[in-house]
Amino acid sequence: MSMGTFHGLEVAKKALFAQQRGLYTTGHNIANVNTDGYSRQRANFTTSQPYPPQTFFKPKMPGQIGTGVEIGTVERVRDQFLDFQYRIENSRASYWAKRSEALSRMEELLNEPSDNGLAKTIDRFWQSLHDLVDNVDNAGARSVVAQRGLAVAETLNYLSRSLQSIRMDLRDQIDVSVGRVNSLIRQINDINEQIAKIEPHGLLPNDLYDARDRLIDELSNYFNIRVHYTSSSPGAPEIADGLASIELLDSRGNSIGNGVFLLDVRGVGSIKDAINELYVEYGDDPYKSVSKIGVKGYEGIDDLALLDSIGQISALARAYGYGDDGMEEGEVNYPYILSELDKLARELAKAFNEQHKAGVDLYGNSGDDVEDFFIINGDGAEITAENITVNPNILKDPNLIAASLPDQGSRNANNALELANVFDKEIANLKDSSIRNFYTLLIGEIGVKGQEAVRMKENTEILRTQVEEQRMSVSAVSLDEEMTNLIRFQHAYNAAARNITALDEMLDRIINNMGLVGR
């Protein structure tokens, strides 16, 4: 069986169209060289079905003749393993970036060591008491003690209120992040719906795949995730990505419980039913810490199990405070620092007031007749860093400062010395440390955790960058490579065109010049 006269033209035409499609694909890559999240595309050439085809009556027809080339598919060049690795490193880097930021704001507020920090303010108060020892009858020295004491109280007030303000900002960030996660899930699901309408027709919606991957990459900022792909239809191409389901993983990359999915299209009746929204609940403790991070439809998991899925939300929740009182052993967060400052203020007031009442003021008052030096400003069951202040009676009349000890001679300043010594006495409720050492240890603890966070932030960013570069080496557009492809497809197109010219000359000879002999 011979081929038709115009078979060669048909083969050349297919070659022209195929090389033209390759040029279009290359041009699309070049146009998107700077598009964020774009994956370069590749035209896959396949030989078209040979002639004659196998049939029931001719299952092994020898000597089949080629019929040319055709574009099989235009697919993305993408490595899902590198995507998975990138998202793991991205969630870790995002976690440590947020944790470092939260601790950095805490360190900047406390501002230690400096001339304006609490430690220096306490030292000035201590020094004013020593000055009073040398000038027990001096009204100016007494006034300085009262004012320096007020400076300590006001510094504690400022630190407490500022820390609470930053903490409320962290809560706002948590709520915004939760809203963003739910928005991303809805957008990913919308793209799933579009893909489900396209793939069954044998098409590959590459640009939709890229848009979905960009959203999934952003989602990995908030949690450690794994993407599961499900075929959209039996009619979809084998290389189609299909529909994406999003599972939350713990910090070790394992499933949480039996699996917690923010988006689950596996076997659902409708894609619209696949969304499981994230939510956060807060407790009723004084600091109203995070009591639950949950996903709708998974109420059976532990209230705080998702804290182990590291990312921005985990870092924010840990800094803000979680659990019954907002604090966990070994965790340096805002509830812990506020609690420690409250403890410092309470023990300072208690020890100082006890020693103050052991003295005698300039009016001869002693014992219960001596005014408390530190009191509560406003309502409150006990003194805290937020409400501590100096007794306004003492501020008006510094002669009420009990600087002398009874029965040790007129106008002695021995109690002023004992009041100064209060700052260096070990106190059981301050971890057996003095007031000054307790605050120094607290600052050191914050500094150590802050350094660790900065170090981990830098390390995870390096790892993320390395994986991202590996992913880019596979998926990103290389202009040098695309220029080479342009030349390759151009030469192939020119060759196919030259083939048509040759066939045209041949057919012209056959049609117009044969059969003229004998005329």
LUMVEXFI-432737 format. One line per field, with one value per residue (C-alpha): x, y, z; residue in one letter. Coordinates in Angstrom, 2 decimals. Each point is the difference from the previous one (the first is absolute). Layout:
! LUMVEXFI-432737
px	[X|...]
py	[Y|...]
pz	[Z|...]
code	[a|...]
! end
This chain:
! LUMVEXFI-432737
px	[0.00|1.49|-0.34|-2.03|1.56|-0.34|1.22|3.30|-1.80|-2.06|3.15|1.68|-3.12|-0.05|3.66|-0.72|-2.84|1.98|3.08|-2.25|-1.60|3.46|0.85|-3.21|0.81|3.52|-1.39|-2.41|2.95|2.01|-2.98|-0.33|3.67|-0.66|-3.43|0.03|-0.83|-0.01|1.23|1.59|-1.95|1.17|-1.61|0.15|0.39|-1.27|-0.11|-3.48|-1.68|1.75|-1.70|-1.63|-1.30|-0.39|-3.45|-1.77|0.61|3.56|1.45|3.61|0.26|3.72|1.74|-2.15|0.73|0.38|-2.55|1.95|-0.02|-2.53|-0.04|-1.04|-0.23|1.36|0.96|1.57|3.52|-0.56|1.38|-2.59|2.67|1.83|-3.34|-0.54|3.52|-0.37|-3.28|1.48|2.95|-2.28|-2.23|3.07|1.54|-3.33|-0.34|3.42|-0.38|-3.19|1.48|3.10|-2.14|-2.11|3.06|1.75|-2.93|0.16|3.74|-0.38|-2.69|1.96|3.01|2.68|2.72|-0.58|-0.27|-3.77|-0.74|-1.51|3.35|1.53|-3.13|0.24|3.69|-0.86|-2.64|2.55|2.55|-2.52|-0.50|3.74|0.03|-2.76|2.23|2.39|-2.76|-2.84|-1.45|0.38|-3.38|1.55|1.56|-3.34|-1.81|2.50|-0.68|-3.74|0.41|2.50|-2.40|-2.76|2.27|0.40|-3.77|-0.71|2.60|-1.69|-3.37|1.32|1.62|-3.12|-2.39|2.31|0.48|-3.77|-0.42|2.48|-1.78|-3.31|1.70|1.10|-3.61|-1.07|2.69|-1.31|-3.54|1.18|2.12|-2.92|-2.13|2.74|0.34|-3.74|0.14|2.88|-1.87|-3.06|2.13|1.75|-3.35|-1.31|2.94|-0.72|-3.50|1.37|2.52|-2.74|-1.85|3.04|2.01|-2.78|0.25|3.61|1.49|2.71|-0.83|3.64|-0.59|-2.68|2.48|2.49|-2.62|-0.95|3.63|0.59|-2.90|1.23|3.49|-1.51|-2.08|3.21|0.99|-2.69|0.22|2.08|-2.06|-0.07|-1.88|-1.86|-1.03|-3.14|-0.94|-2.81|-1.39|0.79|0.21|2.73|3.52|2.34|2.40|-2.76|0.50|-3.64|-1.69|1.97|-0.81|1.87|1.01|1.57|3.16|1.85|3.53|1.45|-2.03|-2.47|-3.78|-1.82|-2.27|-1.64|0.61|-1.30|-0.92|-0.72|-1.10|-1.07|-1.26|0.62|-3.27|-2.26|-3.33|0.60|3.20|-1.83|-0.32|3.77|0.87|0.69|0.54|2.57|-1.04|1.58|-1.57|1.26|-0.32|-1.38|3.23|1.35|2.13|-2.68|2.52|-0.68|-2.10|-0.57|1.17|-2.47|-1.18|-3.72|-0.89|2.91|-1.30|1.42|3.65|1.81|-0.76|3.60|1.28|0.29|2.60|2.42|-0.60|2.69|-0.59|-1.01|-3.17|1.86|2.68|-2.58|-2.05|3.08|1.09|-3.52|-0.50|-1.94|-1.46|-1.52|2.12|1.73|3.31|1.81|3.17|3.05|-2.07|1.01|-3.06|-1.99|-2.16|3.18|1.78|-3.11|-0.33|3.67|-0.27|-3.13|1.92|2.91|-2.31|-1.89|3.10|1.70|-3.04|-0.38|3.66|0.39|-3.23|0.89|3.37|-1.54|-2.43|2.93|1.27|-0.98|-0.91|0.90|-3.27|0.83|-2.54|0.95|-1.55|-3.50|-0.01|2.70|-1.39|0.56|2.52|-1.42|-3.76|-2.55|-0.98|-3.74|-1.87|1.68|0.30|3.80|2.85|1.07|2.44|-2.95|-1.47|2.96|0.62|1.51|-2.29|-1.24|0.25|3.74|0.32|-1.67|1.94|3.36|0.43|-2.27|2.88|1.05|3.76|0.92|-0.13|-1.55|2.14|3.21|0.29|-1.70|0.06|1.94|-0.16|0.37|-3.36|0.86|3.02|-2.20|-2.41|2.89|1.03|-3.49|1.11|2.82|-1.74|-0.98|-3.76|-1.49|-2.78|2.56|1.73|2.21|1.47|0.15|-2.19|2.86|1.30|-3.50|-0.50|3.49|-0.68|-3.31|1.72|2.64|-2.68|-1.67|3.36|0.88|-3.37|0.28|3.45|-1.24|-2.93|2.27|2.42|-2.80|-1.54|3.27|0.56|-3.50|0.13|3.23|-1.61|-3.10|2.13|1.96|-3.16|-1.54|3.07|-0.23|-3.66|0.74|2.72|-2.71|-3.05|1.23|0.42|3.57|0.31|3.11|-1.85|-3.07|2.14|1.53|-3.49|-1.01|2.86|-0.74|-3.70|0.72|2.39|-2.47|-2.79|2.19|0.90|-3.68|-0.74|2.86|-1.42|-3.35|1.81|1.74|-3.26|-1.70|2.63|-0.39|-3.78|0.34|2.19|-2.48|-3.11|1.17|2.87|-0.77|-2.01|1.04|1.99|-1.53|-2.12]
py	[0.00|3.30|3.42|2.83|2.57|2.80|-1.97|1.89|3.35|-1.20|-1.11|3.35|1.89|-1.88|0.85|3.70|0.06|-1.93|2.22|3.05|-1.24|-0.48|3.60|1.21|-1.93|1.44|3.51|-0.57|-0.98|3.05|2.30|-1.37|-0.01|2.48|-1.31|-1.09|-3.69|-0.75|-3.46|-0.32|-2.08|-2.62|-1.17|-3.79|-1.22|-3.46|-1.87|-0.12|-3.34|-1.87|-1.24|-2.40|-0.44|-3.42|-1.49|-3.21|-1.37|1.33|-0.14|-0.13|2.07|0.15|3.07|2.69|3.47|3.00|2.78|2.77|1.71|1.54|1.82|-2.49|2.34|3.29|-0.71|1.91|-0.89|-0.52|-2.27|-0.73|-1.33|3.34|1.76|-2.12|0.71|3.73|0.20|-1.81|2.40|2.98|-0.85|-0.34|3.24|1.81|-1.40|1.19|3.35|0.72|-1.34|2.12|3.05|-0.50|-0.39|2.91|2.32|-1.17|0.70|3.42|0.94|-1.12|1.84|-1.61|0.90|3.73|3.19|-0.06|-3.60|-1.39|-1.25|3.49|1.52|-2.44|0.86|3.70|-0.74|-2.04|2.83|2.56|-2.09|0.03|3.76|0.24|-1.84|2.94|2.64|-1.48|3.43|1.45|0.63|-0.10|-3.41|-1.33|1.43|-1.67|-3.39|0.45|1.06|-2.76|-2.52|1.43|-0.35|-3.74|-0.40|1.94|-1.99|-3.21|1.49|0.95|-3.39|-1.90|2.08|0.01|-3.77|-0.43|2.31|-2.02|-3.15|1.32|0.72|-3.65|-1.05|2.19|-1.64|-3.45|0.93|1.53|-3.09|-2.34|2.06|-0.10|-3.79|-0.44|2.39|-1.96|-3.27|1.42|1.30|-3.35|-1.75|2.40|-0.95|-3.68|0.56|1.60|-2.80|-2.61|1.53|0.05|-3.19|-2.46|1.40|-1.16|3.46|1.18|3.36|0.84|3.62|-1.10|-2.48|2.85|2.23|-2.78|-0.73|3.67|-0.07|-3.25|1.49|2.96|-2.35|-1.75|3.23|-0.72|-3.78|-3.02|-1.60|-2.89|0.08|-3.12|-0.19|-1.81|-0.70|2.26|-2.47|-3.28|2.05|2.30|-0.32|-2.27|2.87|2.31|1.22|-0.54|1.47|1.10|-0.86|1.79|-1.94|1.53|-1.70|0.22|1.35|-3.43|-0.29|-2.56|0.07|1.48|-2.65|-1.88|2.94|3.58|1.53|3.67|-1.02|-3.55|-0.91|-3.72|-1.71|2.96|0.31|3.65|2.02|2.78|-2.31|-0.54|3.11|-0.37|3.45|0.85|1.75|1.19|0.28|1.96|-0.88|1.99|0.20|3.46|0.00|-1.63|-2.31|-2.31|-2.91|-1.77|-0.02|-2.14|-1.07|-0.40|-3.65|-1.13|0.89|-3.23|1.04|1.52|3.70|1.07|-2.83|2.35|2.07|-2.75|0.85|2.64|3.19|3.59|-0.85|-2.35|2.63|2.72|-2.21|-1.02|3.63|1.13|-2.79|-3.25|-2.52|0.59|2.99|0.85|-1.44|-3.30|-1.05|1.28|2.27|3.67|1.87|3.09|-1.52|-1.36|3.37|1.80|-2.55|0.38|3.80|-0.29|-2.26|2.45|2.94|-1.95|-1.25|3.41|1.70|-2.68|-0.02|3.79|0.71|-2.52|1.65|3.47|-0.78|-1.14|3.60|3.39|3.08|3.58|0.40|-2.87|-2.41|-3.69|-3.42|0.05|3.80|0.04|0.41|-2.73|1.27|-1.99|-0.41|-1.02|2.68|-0.40|-3.25|-3.37|-2.93|0.12|2.08|-0.64|1.65|1.79|1.53|0.55|3.60|2.03|1.11|3.51|1.08|-0.69|1.84|3.05|-0.25|-1.85|0.38|-3.06|-2.15|-2.15|0.34|-0.62|-3.07|0.26|0.00|0.80|3.65|3.08|0.59|-3.17|-1.18|-3.70|-0.95|1.85|-2.29|-3.05|1.19|0.17|-3.53|-1.28|-0.06|-2.45|-2.41|-3.43|-0.48|-3.49|0.97|1.46|-3.34|0.69|3.02|3.63|2.57|1.23|-3.47|-1.25|2.70|-0.55|-3.73|0.76|2.25|-2.67|-2.63|2.19|0.69|-3.70|-0.86|2.98|-1.05|-3.54|1.31|2.21|-2.88|-2.39|2.67|0.41|-3.77|-0.76|2.86|-1.44|-3.45|1.49|1.97|-3.13|-2.01|2.93|0.25|-3.73|0.41|3.03|-1.93|-2.45|2.23|3.53|1.42|0.17|2.57|-1.72|-3.29|1.62|1.82|-3.34|-1.46|2.92|-0.74|-3.72|0.41|2.69|-2.27|-2.88|2.28|1.20|-3.58|-0.99|2.97|-1.00|-3.50|1.41|1.97|-3.16|-1.94|2.85|-0.13|-3.76|0.22|2.78|-2.25|-2.87|2.02|2.51|-1.66|-3.75|-1.49|2.54|-2.45|-0.49|3.12]
pz	[0.00|-1.06|1.61|-1.54|-2.27|2.54|3.04|0.06|0.16|2.94|1.88|-0.68|1.07|3.32|0.49|-0.63|2.52|2.62|-0.23|0.01|3.21|1.48|-0.92|1.66|3.17|0.06|-0.50|2.90|2.21|-1.01|0.61|3.56|0.91|2.85|1.02|3.63|0.40|-3.73|-0.99|-3.40|-2.47|-2.44|-3.23|-0.24|-3.60|-0.93|-3.30|-1.44|-0.62|-2.86|-3.18|-0.30|3.54|1.52|-0.45|0.94|-3.47|-0.31|3.54|-1.16|-3.12|-0.84|-1.27|1.56|-1.31|2.30|-0.24|1.69|3.39|2.30|3.36|2.65|2.99|1.27|3.60|2.88|1.04|3.72|2.73|2.71|2.36|-0.09|0.56|3.11|1.28|-0.65|1.90|3.01|0.14|-0.65|2.97|2.26|-1.23|0.47|3.53|1.12|-1.78|1.99|3.22|-0.44|-0.74|3.16|2.25|-1.71|0.78|3.62|0.21|-1.61|2.52|3.07|-1.45|2.12|0.72|-0.37|2.05|-0.37|0.90|3.19|1.31|-0.14|1.56|2.91|0.40|0.21|2.65|1.94|-0.29|1.27|3.16|0.62|-0.49|2.59|2.50|-0.11|0.07|2.03|0.91|-3.50|-1.64|-3.46|0.58|1.26|-3.00|-2.34|1.66|-0.51|-3.63|-0.82|1.55|-2.18|-3.05|0.77|0.32|-3.19|-1.93|1.10|-0.99|-3.42|-0.65|1.03|-2.09|-3.03|0.17|0.18|-2.99|-2.07|1.13|-1.25|-3.32|-0.09|0.53|-2.91|-2.12|0.98|-1.01|-3.30|-0.73|0.66|-2.37|-2.64|0.29|-0.55|-2.96|-1.57|0.46|-1.75|-2.89|-0.40|-0.01|-2.66|-2.21|0.72|-1.38|-3.18|-0.49|0.47|-2.97|-2.30|0.59|-0.99|-3.56|-0.23|0.55|2.40|1.69|0.72|0.97|2.48|1.49|0.46|1.62|2.40|0.89|0.77|2.46|1.55|0.40|1.84|2.16|1.08|1.80|2.58|0.51|-0.91|-2.76|-2.43|-3.31|-1.14|-3.66|-1.19|-3.61|-1.16|-2.53|-1.76|-3.20|1.33|-1.47|1.94|0.69|1.29|3.57|0.93|3.07|3.07|3.62|2.82|3.13|3.13|1.27|3.30|0.33|-0.90|-3.19|1.38|-0.19|2.99|1.47|-2.86|-2.31|0.14|-3.37|-0.66|-3.48|-0.76|-3.48|0.41|-0.73|0.86|-1.73|-0.87|-0.13|1.82|3.04|0.19|2.05|3.74|1.47|2.65|3.23|3.26|3.46|3.00|3.69|2.93|2.01|0.89|-3.13|-2.23|-1.64|-2.96|1.26|-3.33|-3.60|-1.89|-3.43|-0.57|-0.37|2.20|3.46|1.42|-0.19|2.97|0.48|-0.53|-2.22|-2.99|1.87|-1.02|-3.67|-0.14|-1.94|0.62|1.92|2.35|0.64|0.65|2.32|2.01|0.36|0.89|2.53|-0.02|2.42|3.42|1.03|-3.25|1.16|-0.44|1.78|-1.84|-2.26|-0.06|-1.21|0.87|2.78|1.60|-0.06|1.28|2.80|0.96|0.05|2.17|2.34|0.11|0.77|2.66|1.81|-0.23|1.57|2.66|1.10|-0.20|1.91|2.74|0.52|-0.22|2.81|2.15|0.03|1.37|-2.07|0.86|1.90|2.32|-1.51|0.18|-0.53|-1.47|0.09|-2.71|-3.52|-2.64|-2.55|-2.97|-0.44|-2.65|-2.48|-0.40|0.53|0.30|2.35|0.01|-1.28|-3.60|-2.38|-1.57|3.18|2.35|1.06|2.84|2.82|-0.97|3.67|-0.11|-3.32|1.59|3.26|-0.31|3.80|0.23|-1.27|2.96|-0.41|3.68|2.21|3.47|3.11|-1.93|0.79|-1.31|-3.74|-0.89|-3.63|0.62|-1.52|-3.22|-0.24|0.65|-2.69|-2.46|1.03|-0.96|-3.65|0.74|2.37|-1.30|-0.25|-0.22|-2.41|-2.38|-0.55|3.06|-1.76|0.98|-1.73|-2.14|-0.87|-0.81|-2.60|-1.40|-0.35|-1.71|-2.54|-0.56|-0.59|-2.61|-1.64|-0.27|-1.55|-2.33|-1.19|-0.57|-2.05|-2.12|-0.58|-0.99|-2.23|-1.89|-0.26|-1.27|-2.49|-1.42|-0.35|-1.60|-2.46|-0.95|-0.70|-1.85|-2.23|-0.75|-0.87|-2.18|-1.84|-1.07|-0.49|-0.70|-3.49|-1.28|-2.78|-1.36|-0.25|-1.56|-2.58|-0.93|-0.35|-2.22|-2.36|0.06|-0.78|-2.58|-1.92|0.22|-1.27|-2.88|-0.87|-0.06|-2.25|-2.32|-0.09|-1.17|-2.72|-1.22|0.00|-1.85|-2.74|-0.24|-0.30|-2.56|-2.10|0.29|-0.69|-2.59|-1.81|-0.17|-2.87|-2.65|-2.22|-3.43|-0.02]
code	[m|s|m|g|t|f|h|g|l|e|v|a|k|k|a|l|f|a|q|q|r|g|l|y|t|t|g|h|n|i|a|n|v|n|t|d|g|y|s|r|q|r|a|n|f|t|t|s|q|p|y|p|p|q|t|f|f|k|p|k|m|p|g|q|i|g|t|g|v|e|i|g|t|v|e|r|v|r|d|q|f|l|d|f|q|y|r|i|e|n|s|r|a|s|y|w|a|k|r|s|e|a|l|s|r|m|e|e|l|l|n|e|p|s|d|n|g|l|a|k|t|i|d|r|f|w|q|s|l|h|d|l|v|d|n|v|d|n|a|g|a|r|s|v|v|a|q|r|g|l|a|v|a|e|t|l|n|y|l|s|r|s|l|q|s|i|r|m|d|l|r|d|q|i|d|v|s|v|g|r|v|n|s|l|i|r|q|i|n|d|i|n|e|q|i|a|k|i|e|p|h|g|l|l|p|n|d|l|y|d|a|r|d|r|l|i|d|e|l|s|n|y|f|n|i|r|v|h|y|t|s|s|s|p|g|a|p|e|i|a|d|g|l|a|s|i|e|l|l|d|s|r|g|n|s|i|g|n|g|v|f|l|l|d|v|r|g|v|g|s|i|k|d|a|i|n|e|l|y|v|e|y|g|d|d|p|y|k|s|v|s|k|i|g|v|k|g|y|e|g|i|d|d|l|a|l|l|d|s|i|g|q|i|s|a|l|a|r|a|y|g|y|g|d|d|g|m|e|e|g|e|v|n|y|p|y|i|l|s|e|l|d|k|l|a|r|e|l|a|k|a|f|n|e|q|h|k|a|g|v|d|l|y|g|n|s|g|d|d|v|e|d|f|f|i|i|n|g|d|g|a|e|i|t|a|e|n|i|t|v|n|p|n|i|l|k|d|p|n|l|i|a|a|s|l|p|d|q|g|s|r|n|a|n|n|a|l|e|l|a|n|v|f|d|k|e|i|a|n|l|k|d|s|s|i|r|n|f|y|t|l|l|i|g|e|i|g|v|k|g|q|e|a|v|r|m|k|e|n|t|e|i|l|r|t|q|v|e|e|q|r|m|s|v|s|a|v|s|l|d|e|e|m|t|n|l|i|r|f|q|h|a|y|n|a|a|a|r|n|i|t|a|l|d|e|m|l|d|r|i|i|n|n|m|g|l|v|g|r]
! end
